Amino acid sequence: MLRELERLHIDMARDAERGDAHEQAFHNTRFHFLIVRAAGNRALERLWGMLEPFGRTYVTASKPGIDLGWLGARHRDVLEALRDRDPERAAAALRQHAVEAAGLIGDWPDGAVASDGDRQ
């Protein structure tokens, strides 16, 4: 699983370089699915199955001009914690990732992210 997560992280960076939001969304959702599946929680898998189409399309369709490099880089801390086999750090990184995702959905009224990745 870790090798595939690393490959997907690289793919997200390449997608950002090409400006391909659709492919990045595909690789992003695959990254998340692998983590959900590894958790071994059937309820979480069912919930992910219901939410995944929304997550894949929401940012792509409703946040034009979002910094794709920033979106992909948000996964780095999660990946590094998993690579280091540090469950506490992985949990903290995933919580931070969820907080950032909630910010994208909930309190980002103008849909703008600066090119350096800072929210405006």
Phi and psi restraints in degrees (range 20) as a CNS / XPLOR table:
assign (resid 1 and name C) (resid 2 and name N)
       (resid 2 and name CA) (resid 2 and name C) 1.0 -60.5 20.0 2
assign (resid 2 and name N) (resid 2 and name CA)
       (resid 2 and name C) (resid 3 and name N) 1.0 -41.0 20.0 2
assign (resid 2 and name C) (resid 3 and name N)
       (resid 3 and name CA) (resid 3 and name C) 1.0 -61.7 20.0 2
assign (resid 3 and name N) (resid 3 and name CA)
       (resid 3 and name C) (resid 4 and name N) 1.0 -40.7 20.0 2
assign (resid 3 and name C) (resid 4 and name N)
       (resid 4 and name CA) (resid 4 and name C) 1.0 -68.3 20.0 2
assign (resid 4 and name N) (resid 4 and name CA)
       (resid 4 and name C) (resid 5 and name N) 1.0 -38.5 20.0 2
assign (resid 4 and name C) (resid 5 and name N)
       (resid 5 and name CA) (resid 5 and name C) 1.0 -61.2 20.0 2
assign (resid 5 and name N) (resid 5 and name CA)
       (resid 5 and name C) (resid 6 and name N) 1.0 -42.5 20.0 2
assign (resid 5 and name C) (resid 6 and name N)
       (resid 6 and name CA) (resid 6 and name C) 1.0 -62.8 20.0 2
assign (resid 6 and name N) (resid 6 and name CA)
       (resid 6 and name C) (resid 7 and name N) 1.0 -42.7 20.0 2
assign (resid 6 and name C) (resid 7 and name N)
       (resid 7 and name CA) (resid 7 and name C) 1.0 -63.0 20.0 2
assign (resid 7 and name N) (resid 7 and name CA)
       (resid 7 and name C) (resid 8 and name N) 1.0 -43.0 20.0 2
assign (resid 7 and name C) (resid 8 and name N)
       (resid 8 and name CA) (resid 8 and name C) 1.0 -64.7 20.0 2
assign (resid 8 and name N) (resid 8 and name CA)
       (resid 8 and name C) (resid 9 and name N) 1.0 -36.5 20.0 2
assign (resid 8 and name C) (resid 9 and name N)
       (resid 9 and name CA) (resid 9 and name C) 1.0 -63.8 20.0 2
assign (resid 9 and name N) (resid 9 and name CA)
       (resid 9 and name C) (resid 10 and name N) 1.0 -42.7 20.0 2
assign (resid 9 and name C) (resid 10 and name N)
       (resid 10 and name CA) (resid 10 and name C) 1.0 -63.4 20.0 2
assign (resid 10 and name N) (resid 10 and name CA)
       (resid 10 and name C) (resid 11 and name N) 1.0 -43.2 20.0 2
assign (resid 10 and name C) (resid 11 and name N)
       (resid 11 and name CA) (resid 11 and name C) 1.0 -59.7 20.0 2
assign (resid 11 and name N) (resid 11 and name CA)
       (resid 11 and name C) (resid 12 and name N) 1.0 -41.1 20.0 2
assign (resid 11 and name C) (resid 12 and name N)
       (resid 12 and name CA) (resid 12 and name C) 1.0 -62.8 20.0 2
assign (resid 12 and name N) (resid 12 and name CA)
       (resid 12 and name C) (resid 13 and name N) 1.0 -38.7 20.0 2
assign (resid 12 and name C) (resid 13 and name N)
       (resid 13 and name CA) (resid 13 and name C) 1.0 -65.6 20.0 2
assign (resid 13 and name N) (resid 13 and name CA)
       (resid 13 and name C) (resid 14 and name N) 1.0 -42.0 20.0 2
assign (resid 13 and name C) (resid 14 and name N)
       (resid 14 and name CA) (resid 14 and name C) 1.0 -65.1 20.0 2
assign (resid 14 and name N) (resid 14 and name CA)
       (resid 14 and name C) (resid 15 and name N) 1.0 -41.3 20.0 2
assign (resid 14 and name C) (resid 15 and name N)
       (resid 15 and name CA) (resid 15 and name C) 1.0 -59.8 20.0 2
assign (resid 15 and name N) (resid 15 and name CA)
       (resid 15 and name C) (resid 16 and name N) 1.0 -40.9 20.0 2
assign (resid 15 and name C) (resid 16 and name N)
       (resid 16 and name CA) (resid 16 and name C) 1.0 -63.0 20.0 2
assign (resid 16 and name N) (resid 16 and name CA)
       (resid 16 and name C) (resid 17 and name N) 1.0 -43.5 20.0 2
assign (resid 16 and name C) (resid 17 and name N)
       (resid 17 and name CA) (resid 17 and name C) 1.0 -59.7 20.0 2
assign (resid 17 and name N) (resid 17 and name CA)
       (resid 17 and name C) (resid 18 and name N) 1.0 -36.1 20.0 2
assign (resid 17 and name C) (resid 18 and name N)
       (resid 18 and name CA) (resid 18 and name C) 1.0 -84.4 20.0 2
assign (resid 18 and name N) (resid 18 and name CA)
       (resid 18 and name C) (resid 19 and name N) 1.0 -10.3 20.0 2
assign (resid 18 and name C) (resid 19 and name N)
       (resid 19 and name CA) (resid 19 and name C) 1.0 72.2 20.0 2
assign (resid 19 and name N) (resid 19 and name CA)
       (resid 19 and name C) (resid 20 and name N) 1.0 27.3 20.0 2
assign (resid 19 and name C) (resid 20 and name N)
       (resid 20 and name CA) (resid 20 and name C) 1.0 -98.0 20.0 2
assign (resid 20 and name N) (resid 20 and name CA)
       (resid 20 and name C) (resid 21 and name N) 1.0 87.1 20.0 2
assign (resid 20 and name C) (resid 21 and name N)
       (resid 21 and name CA) (resid 21 and name C) 1.0 -65.6 20.0 2
assign (resid 21 and name N) (resid 21 and name CA)
       (resid 21 and name C) (resid 22 and name N) 1.0 -34.2 20.0 2
assign (resid 21 and name C) (resid 22 and name N)
       (resid 22 and name CA) (resid 22 and name C) 1.0 -63.9 20.0 2
assign (resid 22 and name N) (resid 22 and name CA)
       (resid 22 and name C) (resid 23 and name N) 1.0 -49.7 20.0 2
assign (resid 22 and name C) (resid 23 and name N)
       (resid 23 and name CA) (resid 23 and name C) 1.0 -66.3 20.0 2
assign (resid 23 and name N) (resid 23 and name CA)
       (resid 23 and name C) (resid 24 and name N) 1.0 -36.9 20.0 2
assign (resid 23 and name C) (resid 24 and name N)
       (resid 24 and name CA) (resid 24 and name C) 1.0 -64.2 20.0 2
assign (resid 24 and name N) (resid 24 and name CA)
       (resid 24 and name C) (resid 25 and name N) 1.0 -40.3 20.0 2
assign (resid 24 and name C) (resid 25 and name N)
       (resid 25 and name CA) (resid 25 and name C) 1.0 -62.1 20.0 2
assign (resid 25 and name N) (resid 25 and name CA)
       (resid 25 and name C) (resid 26 and name N) 1.0 -39.7 20.0 2
assign (resid 25 and name C) (resid 26 and name N)
       (resid 26 and name CA) (resid 26 and name C) 1.0 -61.9 20.0 2
assign (resid 26 and name N) (resid 26 and name CA)
       (resid 26 and name C) (resid 27 and name N) 1.0 -49.1 20.0 2
assign (resid 26 and name C) (resid 27 and name N)
       (resid 27 and name CA) (resid 27 and name C) 1.0 -66.0 20.0 2
assign (resid 27 and name N) (resid 27 and name CA)
       (resid 27 and name C) (resid 28 and name N) 1.0 -36.5 20.0 2
assign (resid 27 and name C) (resid 28 and name N)
       (resid 28 and name CA) (resid 28 and name C) 1.0 -61.5 20.0 2
assign (resid 28 and name N) (resid 28 and name CA)
       (resid 28 and name C) (resid 29 and name N) 1.0 -47.9 20.0 2
assign (resid 28 and name C) (resid 29 and name N)
       (resid 29 and name CA) (resid 29 and name C) 1.0 -67.6 20.0 2
assign (resid 29 and name N) (resid 29 and name CA)
       (resid 29 and name C) (resid 30 and name N) 1.0 -33.4 20.0 2
assign (resid 29 and name C) (resid 30 and name N)
       (resid 30 and name CA) (resid 30 and name C) 1.0 -65.3 20.0 2
assign (resid 30 and name N) (resid 30 and name CA)
       (resid 30 and name C) (resid 31 and name N) 1.0 -42.1 20.0 2
assign (resid 30 and name C) (resid 31 and name N)
       (resid 31 and name CA) (resid 31 and name C) 1.0 -55.9 20.0 2
assign (resid 31 and name N) (resid 31 and name CA)
       (resid 31 and name C) (resid 32 and name N) 1.0 -49.1 20.0 2
assign (resid 31 and name C) (resid 32 and name N)
       (resid 32 and name CA) (resid 32 and name C) 1.0 -65.1 20.0 2
assign (resid 32 and name N) (resid 32 and name CA)
       (resid 32 and name C) (resid 33 and name N) 1.0 -42.1 20.0 2
assign (resid 32 and name C) (resid 33 and name N)
       (resid 33 and name CA) (resid 33 and name C) 1.0 -59.2 20.0 2
assign (resid 33 and name N) (resid 33 and name CA)
       (resid 33 and name C) (resid 34 and name N) 1.0 -42.3 20.0 2
assign (resid 33 and name C) (resid 34 and name N)
       (resid 34 and name CA) (resid 34 and name C) 1.0 -61.2 20.0 2
assign (resid 34 and name N) (resid 34 and name CA)
       (resid 34 and name C) (resid 35 and name N) 1.0 -39.0 20.0 2
assign (resid 34 and name C) (resid 35 and name N)
       (resid 35 and name CA) (resid 35 and name C) 1.0 -69.0 20.0 2
assign (resid 35 and name N) (resid 35 and name CA)
       (resid 35 and name C) (resid 36 and name N) 1.0 -43.2 20.0 2
assign (resid 35 and name C) (resid 36 and name N)
       (resid 36 and name CA) (resid 36 and name C) 1.0 -59.8 20.0 2
assign (resid 36 and name N) (resid 36 and name CA)
       (resid 36 and name C) (resid 37 and name N) 1.0 -46.9 20.0 2
assign (resid 36 and name C) (resid 37 and name N)
       (resid 37 and name CA) (resid 37 and name C) 1.0 -62.9 20.0 2
assign (resid 37 and name N) (resid 37 and name CA)
       (resid 37 and name C) (resid 38 and name N) 1.0 -40.5 20.0 2
assign (resid 37 and name C) (resid 38 and name N)
       (resid 38 and name CA) (resid 38 and name C) 1.0 -65.1 20.0 2
assign (resid 38 and name N) (resid 38 and name CA)
       (resid 38 and name C) (resid 39 and name N) 1.0 -25.3 20.0 2
assign (resid 38 and name C) (resid 39 and name N)
       (resid 39 and name CA) (resid 39 and name C) 1.0 -65.7 20.0 2
assign (resid 39 and name N) (resid 39 and name CA)
       (resid 39 and name C) (resid 40 and name N) 1.0 -23.5 20.0 2
assign (resid 39 and name C) (resid 40 and name N)
       (resid 40 and name CA) (resid 40 and name C) 1.0 69.0 20.0 2
assign (resid 40 and name N) (resid 40 and name CA)
       (resid 40 and name C) (resid 41 and name N) 1.0 24.4 20.0 2
assign (resid 40 and name C) (resid 41 and name N)
       (resid 41 and name CA) (resid 41 and name C) 1.0 -107.6 20.0 2
assign (resid 41 and name N) (resid 41 and name CA)
       (resid 41 and name C) (resid 42 and name N) 1.0 107.1 20.0 2
assign (resid 41 and name C) (resid 42 and name N)
       (resid 42 and name CA) (resid 42 and name C) 1.0 -62.0 20.0 2
assign (resid 42 and name N) (resid 42 and name CA)
       (resid 42 and name C) (resid 43 and name N) 1.0 -38.5 20.0 2
assign (resid 42 and name C) (resid 43 and name N)
       (resid 43 and name CA) (resid 43 and name C) 1.0 -63.4 20.0 2
assign (resid 43 and name N) (resid 43 and name CA)
       (resid 43 and name C) (resid 44 and name N) 1.0 -41.5 20.0 2
assign (resid 43 and name C) (resid 44 and name N)
       (resid 44 and name CA) (resid 44 and name C) 1.0 -63.7 20.0 2
assign (resid 44 and name N) (resid 44 and name CA)
       (resid 44 and name C) (resid 45 and name N) 1.0 -40.2 20.0 2
assign (resid 44 and name C) (resid 45 and name N)
       (resid 45 and name CA) (resid 45 and name C) 1.0 -62.4 20.0 2
assign (resid 45 and name N) (resid 45 and name CA)
       (resid 45 and name C) (resid 46 and name N) 1.0 -42.1 20.0 2
assign (resid 45 and name C) (resid 46 and name N)
       (resid 46 and name CA) (resid 46 and name C) 1.0 -64.4 20.0 2
assign (resid 46 and name N) (resid 46 and name CA)
       (resid 46 and name C) (resid 47 and name N) 1.0 -43.6 20.0 2
assign (resid 46 and name C) (resid 47 and name N)
       (resid 47 and name CA) (resid 47 and name C) 1.0 -61.2 20.0 2
assign (resid 47 and name N) (resid 47 and name CA)
       (resid 47 and name C) (resid 48 and name N) 1.0 -44.8 20.0 2
assign (resid 47 and name C) (resid 48 and name N)
       (resid 48 and name CA) (resid 48 and name C) 1.0 -59.6 20.0 2
assign (resid 48 and name N) (resid 48 and name CA)
       (resid 48 and name C) (resid 49 and name N) 1.0 -41.1 20.0 2
assign (resid 48 and name C) (resid 49 and name N)
       (resid 49 and name CA) (resid 49 and name C) 1.0 -59.1 20.0 2
assign (resid 49 and name N) (resid 49 and name CA)
       (resid 49 and name C) (resid 50 and name N) 1.0 -33.7 20.0 2
assign (resid 49 and name C) (resid 50 and name N)
       (resid 50 and name CA) (resid 50 and name C) 1.0 -78.5 20.0 2
assign (resid 50 and name N) (resid 50 and name CA)
       (resid 50 and name C) (resid 51 and name N) 1.0 -36.9 20.0 2
assign (resid 50 and name C) (resid 51 and name N)
       (resid 51 and name CA) (resid 51 and name C) 1.0 -87.6 20.0 2
assign (resid 51 and name N) (resid 51 and name CA)
       (resid 51 and name C) (resid 52 and name N) 1.0 -24.3 20.0 2
assign (resid 51 and name C) (resid 52 and name N)
       (resid 52 and name CA) (resid 52 and name C) 1.0 -54.1 20.0 2
assign (resid 52 and name N) (resid 52 and name CA)
       (resid 52 and name C) (resid 53 and name N) 1.0 -47.1 20.0 2
assign (resid 52 and name C) (resid 53 and name N)
       (resid 53 and name CA) (resid 53 and name C) 1.0 -60.1 20.0 2
assign (resid 53 and name N) (resid 53 and name CA)
       (resid 53 and name C) (resid 54 and name N) 1.0 -37.2 20.0 2
assign (resid 53 and name C) (resid 54 and name N)
       (resid 54 and name CA) (resid 54 and name C) 1.0 -64.3 20.0 2
assign (resid 54 and name N) (resid 54 and name CA)
       (resid 54 and name C) (resid 55 and name N) 1.0 -47.8 20.0 2
assign (resid 54 and name C) (resid 55 and name N)
       (resid 55 and name CA) (resid 55 and name C) 1.0 -62.2 20.0 2
assign (resid 55 and name N) (resid 55 and name CA)
       (resid 55 and name C) (resid 56 and name N) 1.0 -37.7 20.0 2
assign (resid 55 and name C) (resid 56 and name N)
       (resid 56 and name CA) (resid 56 and name C) 1.0 -69.4 20.0 2
assign (resid 56 and name N) (resid 56 and name CA)
       (resid 56 and name C) (resid 57 and name N) 1.0 -35.8 20.0 2
assign (resid 56 and name C) (resid 57 and name N)
       (resid 57 and name CA) (resid 57 and name C) 1.0 -97.1 20.0 2
assign (resid 57 and name N) (resid 57 and name CA)
       (resid 57 and name C) (resid 58 and name N) 1.0 -24.5 20.0 2
assign (resid 57 and name C) (resid 58 and name N)
       (resid 58 and name CA) (resid 58 and name C) 1.0 -60.6 20.0 2
assign (resid 58 and name N) (resid 58 and name CA)
       (resid 58 and name C) (resid 59 and name N) 1.0 -55.2 20.0 2
assign (resid 58 and name C) (resid 59 and name N)
       (resid 59 and name CA) (resid 59 and name C) 1.0 -66.1 20.0 2
assign (resid 59 and name N) (resid 59 and name CA)
       (resid 59 and name C) (resid 60 and name N) 1.0 -42.2 20.0 2
assign (resid 59 and name C) (resid 60 and name N)
       (resid 60 and name CA) (resid 60 and name C) 1.0 -61.3 20.0 2
assign (resid 60 and name N) (resid 60 and name CA)
       (resid 60 and name C) (resid 61 and name N) 1.0 -45.2 20.0 2
assign (resid 60 and name C) (resid 61 and name N)
       (resid 61 and name CA) (resid 61 and name C) 1.0 -84.9 20.0 2
assign (resid 61 and name N) (resid 61 and name CA)
       (resid 61 and name C) (resid 62 and name N) 1.0 -34.2 20.0 2
assign (resid 61 and name C) (resid 62 and name N)
       (resid 62 and name CA) (resid 62 and name C) 1.0 -106.1 20.0 2
assign (resid 62 and name N) (resid 62 and name CA)
       (resid 62 and name C) (resid 63 and name N) 1.0 -4.3 20.0 2
assign (resid 62 and name C) (resid 63 and name N)
       (resid 63 and name CA) (resid 63 and name C) 1.0 -124.6 20.0 2
assign (resid 63 and name N) (resid 63 and name CA)
       (resid 63 and name C) (resid 64 and name N) 1.0 59.7 20.0 2
assign (resid 63 and name C) (resid 64 and name N)
       (resid 64 and name CA) (resid 64 and name C) 1.0 -61.1 20.0 2
assign (resid 64 and name N) (resid 64 and name CA)
       (resid 64 and name C) (resid 65 and name N) 1.0 141.8 20.0 2
assign (resid 64 and name C) (resid 65 and name N)
       (resid 65 and name CA) (resid 65 and name C) 1.0 83.9 20.0 2
assign (resid 65 and name N) (resid 65 and name CA)
       (resid 65 and name C) (resid 66 and name N) 1.0 2.8 20.0 2
assign (resid 65 and name C) (resid 66 and name N)
       (resid 66 and name CA) (resid 66 and name C) 1.0 -61.5 20.0 2
assign (resid 66 and name N) (resid 66 and name CA)
       (resid 66 and name C) (resid 67 and name N) 1.0 146.6 20.0 2
assign (resid 66 and name C) (resid 67 and name N)
       (resid 67 and name CA) (resid 67 and name C) 1.0 -75.0 20.0 2
assign (resid 67 and name N) (resid 67 and name CA)
       (resid 67 and name C) (resid 68 and name N) 1.0 103.6 20.0 2
assign (resid 67 and name C) (resid 68 and name N)
       (resid 68 and name CA) (resid 68 and name C) 1.0 -65.9 20.0 2
assign (resid 68 and name N) (resid 68 and name CA)
       (resid 68 and name C) (resid 69 and name N) 1.0 -31.2 20.0 2
assign (resid 68 and name C) (resid 69 and name N)
       (resid 69 and name CA) (resid 69 and name C) 1.0 -62.5 20.0 2
assign (resid 69 and name N) (resid 69 and name CA)
       (resid 69 and name C) (resid 70 and name N) 1.0 -42.8 20.0 2
assign (resid 69 and name C) (resid 70 and name N)
       (resid 70 and name CA) (resid 70 and name C) 1.0 -63.6 20.0 2
assign (resid 70 and name N) (resid 70 and name CA)
       (resid 70 and name C) (resid 71 and name N) 1.0 -43.2 20.0 2
assign (resid 70 and name C) (resid 71 and name N)
       (resid 71 and name CA) (resid 71 and name C) 1.0 -59.1 20.0 2
assign (resid 71 and name N) (resid 71 and name CA)
       (resid 71 and name C) (resid 72 and name N) 1.0 -45.9 20.0 2
assign (resid 71 and name C) (resid 72 and name N)
       (resid 72 and name CA) (resid 72 and name C) 1.0 -68.9 20.0 2
assign (resid 72 and name N) (resid 72 and name CA)
       (resid 72 and name C) (resid 73 and name N) 1.0 -39.4 20.0 2
assign (resid 72 and name C) (resid 73 and name N)
       (resid 73 and name CA) (resid 73 and name C) 1.0 -66.2 20.0 2
assign (resid 73 and name N) (resid 73 and name CA)
       (resid 73 and name C) (resid 74 and name N) 1.0 -22.2 20.0 2
assign (resid 73 and name C) (resid 74 and name N)
       (resid 74 and name CA) (resid 74 and name C) 1.0 -59.5 20.0 2
assign (resid 74 and name N) (resid 74 and name CA)
       (resid 74 and name C) (resid 75 and name N) 1.0 -17.9 20.0 2
assign (resid 74 and name C) (resid 75 and name N)
       (resid 75 and name CA) (resid 75 and name C) 1.0 -88.6 20.0 2
assign (resid 75 and name N) (resid 75 and name CA)
       (resid 75 and name C) (resid 76 and name N) 1.0 -9.8 20.0 2
assign (resid 75 and name C) (resid 76 and name N)
       (resid 76 and name CA) (resid 76 and name C) 1.0 -58.9 20.0 2
assign (resid 76 and name N) (resid 76 and name CA)
       (resid 76 and name C) (resid 77 and name N) 1.0 -48.0 20.0 2
assign (resid 76 and name C) (resid 77 and name N)
       (resid 77 and name CA) (resid 77 and name C) 1.0 -62.5 20.0 2
assign (resid 77 and name N) (resid 77 and name CA)
       (resid 77 and name C) (resid 78 and name N) 1.0 -38.9 20.0 2
assign (resid 77 and name C) (resid 78 and name N)
       (resid 78 and name CA) (resid 78 and name C) 1.0 -62.3 20.0 2
assign (resid 78 and name N) (resid 78 and name CA)
       (resid 78 and name C) (resid 79 and name N) 1.0 -49.2 20.0 2
assign (resid 78 and name C) (resid 79 and name N)
       (resid 79 and name CA) (resid 79 and name C) 1.0 -61.5 20.0 2
assign (resid 79 and name N) (resid 79 and name CA)
       (resid 79 and name C) (resid 80 and name N) 1.0 -44.6 20.0 2
assign (resid 79 and name C) (resid 80 and name N)
       (resid 80 and name CA) (resid 80 and name C) 1.0 -63.7 20.0 2
assign (resid 80 and name N) (resid 80 and name CA)
       (resid 80 and name C) (resid 81 and name N) 1.0 -40.2 20.0 2
assign (resid 80 and name C) (resid 81 and name N)
       (resid 81 and name CA) (resid 81 and name C) 1.0 -65.3 20.0 2
assign (resid 81 and name N) (resid 81 and name CA)
       (resid 81 and name C) (resid 82 and name N) 1.0 -40.3 20.0 2
assign (resid 81 and name C) (resid 82 and name N)
       (resid 82 and name CA) (resid 82 and name C) 1.0 -66.2 20.0 2
assign (resid 82 and name N) (resid 82 and name CA)
       (resid 82 and name C) (resid 83 and name N) 1.0 -42.1 20.0 2
assign (resid 82 and name C) (resid 83 and name N)
       (resid 83 and name CA) (resid 83 and name C) 1.0 -60.4 20.0 2
assign (resid 83 and name N) (resid 83 and name CA)
       (resid 83 and name C) (resid 84 and name N) 1.0 -37.9 20.0 2
assign (resid 83 and name C) (resid 84 and name N)
       (resid 84 and name CA) (resid 84 and name C) 1.0 -82.5 20.0 2
assign (resid 84 and name N) (resid 84 and name CA)
       (resid 84 and name C) (resid 85 and name N) 1.0 -0.7 20.0 2
assign (resid 84 and name C) (resid 85 and name N)
       (resid 85 and name CA) (resid 85 and name C) 1.0 54.5 20.0 2
assign (resid 85 and name N) (resid 85 and name CA)
       (resid 85 and name C) (resid 86 and name N) 1.0 46.2 20.0 2
assign (resid 85 and name C) (resid 86 and name N)
       (resid 86 and name CA) (resid 86 and name C) 1.0 -112.4 20.0 2
assign (resid 86 and name N) (resid 86 and name CA)
       (resid 86 and name C) (resid 87 and name N) 1.0 92.7 20.0 2
assign (resid 86 and name C) (resid 87 and name N)
       (resid 87 and name CA) (resid 87 and name C) 1.0 -63.6 20.0 2
assign (resid 87 and name N) (resid 87 and name CA)
       (resid 87 and name C) (resid 88 and name N) 1.0 -35.4 20.0 2
assign (resid 87 and name C) (resid 88 and name N)
       (resid 88 and name CA) (resid 88 and name C) 1.0 -66.7 20.0 2
assign (resid 88 and name N) (resid 88 and name CA)
       (resid 88 and name C) (resid 89 and name N) 1.0 -44.2 20.0 2
assign (resid 88 and name C) (resid 89 and name N)
       (resid 89 and name CA) (resid 89 and name C) 1.0 -67.1 20.0 2
assign (resid 89 and name N) (resid 89 and name CA)
       (resid 89 and name C) (resid 90 and name N) 1.0 -37.6 20.0 2
assign (resid 89 and name C) (resid 90 and name N)
       (resid 90 and name CA) (resid 90 and name C) 1.0 -63.1 20.0 2
assign (resid 90 and name N) (resid 90 and name CA)
       (resid 90 and name C) (resid 91 and name N) 1.0 -44.1 20.0 2
assign (resid 90 and name C) (resid 91 and name N)
       (resid 91 and name CA) (resid 91 and name C) 1.0 -62.6 20.0 2
assign (resid 91 and name N) (resid 91 and name CA)
       (resid 91 and name C) (resid 92 and name N) 1.0 -43.1 20.0 2
assign (resid 91 and name C) (resid 92 and name N)
       (resid 92 and name CA) (resid 92 and name C) 1.0 -63.8 20.0 2
assign (resid 92 and name N) (resid 92 and name CA)
       (resid 92 and name C) (resid 93 and name N) 1.0 -41.7 20.0 2
assign (resid 92 and name C) (resid 93 and name N)
       (resid 93 and name CA) (resid 93 and name C) 1.0 -65.0 20.0 2
assign (resid 93 and name N) (resid 93 and name CA)
       (resid 93 and name C) (resid 94 and name N) 1.0 -39.7 20.0 2
assign (resid 93 and name C) (resid 94 and name N)
       (resid 94 and name CA) (resid 94 and name C) 1.0 -67.5 20.0 2
assign (resid 94 and name N) (resid 94 and name CA)
       (resid 94 and name C) (resid 95 and name N) 1.0 -38.8 20.0 2
assign (resid 94 and name C) (resid 95 and name N)
       (resid 95 and name CA) (resid 95 and name C) 1.0 -62.1 20.0 2
assign (resid 95 and name N) (resid 95 and name CA)
       (resid 95 and name C) (resid 96 and name N) 1.0 -45.1 20.0 2
assign (resid 95 and name C) (resid 96 and name N)
       (resid 96 and name CA) (resid 96 and name C) 1.0 -62.4 20.0 2
assign (resid 96 and name N) (resid 96 and name CA)
       (resid 96 and name C) (resid 97 and name N) 1.0 -40.3 20.0 2
assign (resid 96 and name C) (resid 97 and name N)
       (resid 97 and name CA) (resid 97 and name C) 1.0 -60.6 20.0 2
assign (resid 97 and name N) (resid 97 and name CA)
       (resid 97 and name C) (resid 98 and name N) 1.0 -42.4 20.0 2
assign (resid 97 and name C) (resid 98 and name N)
       (resid 98 and name CA) (resid 98 and name C) 1.0 -65.9 20.0 2
assign (resid 98 and name N) (resid 98 and name CA)
       (resid 98 and name C) (resid 99 and name N) 1.0 -39.7 20.0 2
assign (resid 98 and name C) (resid 99 and name N)
       (resid 99 and name CA) (resid 99 and name C) 1.0 -62.1 20.0 2
assign (resid 99 and name N) (resid 99 and name CA)
       (resid 99 and name C) (resid 100 and name N) 1.0 -44.0 20.0 2
assign (resid 99 and name C) (resid 100 and name N)
       (resid 100 and name CA) (resid 100 and name C) 1.0 -63.6 20.0 2
assign (resid 100 and name N) (resid 100 and name CA)
       (resid 100 and name C) (resid 101 and name N) 1.0 -41.1 20.0 2
assign (resid 100 and name C) (resid 101 and name N)
       (resid 101 and name CA) (resid 101 and name C) 1.0 -63.5 20.0 2
assign (resid 101 and name N) (resid 101 and name CA)
       (resid 101 and name C) (resid 102 and name N) 1.0 -41.7 20.0 2
assign (resid 101 and name C) (resid 102 and name N)
       (resid 102 and name CA) (resid 102 and name C) 1.0 -61.6 20.0 2
assign (resid 102 and name N) (resid 102 and name CA)
       (resid 102 and name C) (resid 103 and name N) 1.0 -36.8 20.0 2
assign (resid 102 and name C) (resid 103 and name N)
       (resid 103 and name CA) (resid 103 and name C) 1.0 -63.8 20.0 2
assign (resid 103 and name N) (resid 103 and name CA)
       (resid 103 and name C) (resid 104 and name N) 1.0 -37.5 20.0 2
assign (resid 103 and name C) (resid 104 and name N)
       (resid 104 and name CA) (resid 104 and name C) 1.0 -62.9 20.0 2
assign (resid 104 and name N) (resid 104 and name CA)
       (resid 104 and name C) (resid 105 and name N) 1.0 -39.1 20.0 2
assign (resid 104 and name C) (resid 105 and name N)
       (resid 105 and name CA) (resid 105 and name C) 1.0 -83.2 20.0 2
assign (resid 105 and name N) (resid 105 and name CA)
       (resid 105 and name C) (resid 106 and name N) 1.0 -41.5 20.0 2
assign (resid 105 and name C) (resid 106 and name N)
       (resid 106 and name CA) (resid 106 and name C) 1.0 -95.2 20.0 2
assign (resid 106 and name N) (resid 106 and name CA)
       (resid 106 and name C) (resid 107 and name N) 1.0 -47.0 20.0 2
assign (resid 106 and name C) (resid 107 and name N)
       (resid 107 and name CA) (resid 107 and name C) 1.0 -120.4 20.0 2
assign (resid 107 and name N) (resid 107 and name CA)
       (resid 107 and name C) (resid 108 and name N) 1.0 37.2 20.0 2
assign (resid 107 and name C) (resid 108 and name N)
       (resid 108 and name CA) (resid 108 and name C) 1.0 -121.7 20.0 2
assign (resid 108 and name N) (resid 108 and name CA)
       (resid 108 and name C) (resid 109 and name N) 1.0 70.3 20.0 2
assign (resid 108 and name C) (resid 109 and name N)
       (resid 109 and name CA) (resid 109 and name C) 1.0 -62.7 20.0 2
assign (resid 109 and name N) (resid 109 and name CA)
       (resid 109 and name C) (resid 110 and name N) 1.0 -33.9 20.0 2
assign (resid 109 and name C) (resid 110 and name N)
       (resid 110 and name CA) (resid 110 and name C) 1.0 -96.3 20.0 2
assign (resid 110 and name N) (resid 110 and name CA)
       (resid 110 and name C) (resid 111 and name N) 1.0 -2.5 20.0 2
assign (resid 110 and name C) (resid 111 and name N)
       (resid 111 and name CA) (resid 111 and name C) 1.0 68.3 20.0 2
assign (resid 111 and name N) (resid 111 and name CA)
       (resid 111 and name C) (resid 112 and name N) 1.0 19.7 20.0 2
assign (resid 111 and name C) (resid 112 and name N)
       (resid 112 and name CA) (resid 112 and name C) 1.0 -103.3 20.0 2
assign (resid 112 and name N) (resid 112 and name CA)
       (resid 112 and name C) (resid 113 and name N) 1.0 134.2 20.0 2
assign (resid 112 and name C) (resid 113 and name N)
       (resid 113 and name CA) (resid 113 and name C) 1.0 -129.1 20.0 2
assign (resid 113 and name N) (resid 113 and name CA)
       (resid 113 and name C) (resid 114 and name N) 1.0 130.1 20.0 2
assign (resid 113 and name C) (resid 114 and name N)
       (resid 114 and name CA) (resid 114 and name C) 1.0 -64.9 20.0 2
assign (resid 114 and name N) (resid 114 and name CA)
       (resid 114 and name C) (resid 115 and name N) 1.0 157.4 20.0 2
assign (resid 114 and name C) (resid 115 and name N)
       (resid 115 and name CA) (resid 115 and name C) 1.0 -62.5 20.0 2
assign (resid 115 and name N) (resid 115 and name CA)
       (resid 115 and name C) (resid 116 and name N) 1.0 -21.2 20.0 2
assign (resid 115 and name C) (resid 116 and name N)
       (resid 116 and name CA) (resid 116 and name C) 1.0 -87.8 20.0 2
assign (resid 116 and name N) (resid 116 and name CA)
       (resid 116 and name C) (resid 117 and name N) 1.0 5.0 20.0 2
assign (resid 116 and name C) (resid 117 and name N)
       (resid 117 and name CA) (resid 117 and name C) 1.0 92.8 20.0 2
assign (resid 117 and name N) (resid 117 and name CA)
       (resid 117 and name C) (resid 118 and name N) 1.0 -5.0 20.0 2
assign (resid 117 and name C) (resid 118 and name N)
       (resid 118 and name CA) (resid 118 and name C) 1.0 -79.4 20.0 2
assign (resid 118 and name N) (resid 118 and name CA)
       (resid 118 and name C) (resid 119 and name N) 1.0 137.9 20.0 2
assign (resid 118 and name C) (resid 119 and name N)
       (resid 119 and name CA) (resid 119 and name C) 1.0 -71.5 20.0 2
assign (resid 119 and name N) (resid 119 and name CA)
       (resid 119 and name C) (resid 120 and name N) 1.0 141.3 20.0 2
